[in-house]
Amino acid sequence: MNNNLQRYLGVIDESVQNFELPKNPAHLYEPMKYILGLGGKKIRPILTLMACELFQNNFSNAKNAALAVELFHNFSLVHDDIMDQAPLRRGVETVHTKWNENIAILSGDALLIESYKLLCLYDADLSRKLLNLFNKTATEVCEGQQNDMDFETEQLVSIDQYLDMIRKKTAVLLGCSLKMGAIVGGASDKDADDLYAFGVNLGVAFQLQDDILDVYSDQAKFGKQVGGDIIANKKTYLLLQAINDANAAQRNELENLRIEKDAIQKVEKVMAIYKTLSIQEKATTKMNEFYSVAMTNLNQLSLDEEKKKSLKELAEFLMRREI
């Protein structure tokens, strides 16, 4: 992360550290402080500050919107961890593991409420615009999460359905983060919409990259178990593309491999089918398509190239993870 991004991160970290919560009831507020203190890249609130600074010399007006985005993101993490029954988050116990599920649900809800309270601190007209965008985004994130869970049991999931799911579950919050910063910064409607589209398309590209890295990365660099999606039978872009392109025998083998108990053999056999069907190359092509559209969205902004440079650098930073 370059010095400019570190500057934004420092502001966000300070806002999180200074965010005051009551002490009681402790089982409501301590888990909130706990999840907020676990660190993370804080890309979403950074995007809000960056977008505001594109249109104003000072991003201080966007601090409350950026913090609202960070609280919302952490609310979603607390609830996602419950649904996934995940024991760890950023290397430490998840909230529902450290306390219990009921406490995690309530503390997550309270984080969401706090994010709304922050957006209500703006004047009436600005607050209305931010809340309308925030509400639309929150609904779509919930829709994306539900679709993701539904896909676990649905036999037939199309590639278009999958792309729409990751757009809602992951990408729209990136777009929202940017557009909120633009709105606070006084951007035109067109520039705000172009920034939103940039964030959404970049978010889809980022998630497709995650699908690719899960299978083809160096585990030491990726930080997660390589082939974890294959072992878990997750319907990723790679698997759906393989099912779409496979012949009858290959499709039958992919189906039979779902119940393969030997994880190493399972990953190796699925990867062999992927290689035959050039799945890595096809997924990379699709990822690059969304990234290219994101760059087009960014280039359409009515700003000089120097101002766009910071967002281009951030996009490159996000997509620079090694396979």
Order of alpha helices (4+ residues) and beta strands (2+ residues): alpha-alpha-alpha-alpha-beta-beta-alpha-alpha-alpha-alpha-alpha-alpha-alpha-alpha-alpha-alpha-alpha-alpha-alpha
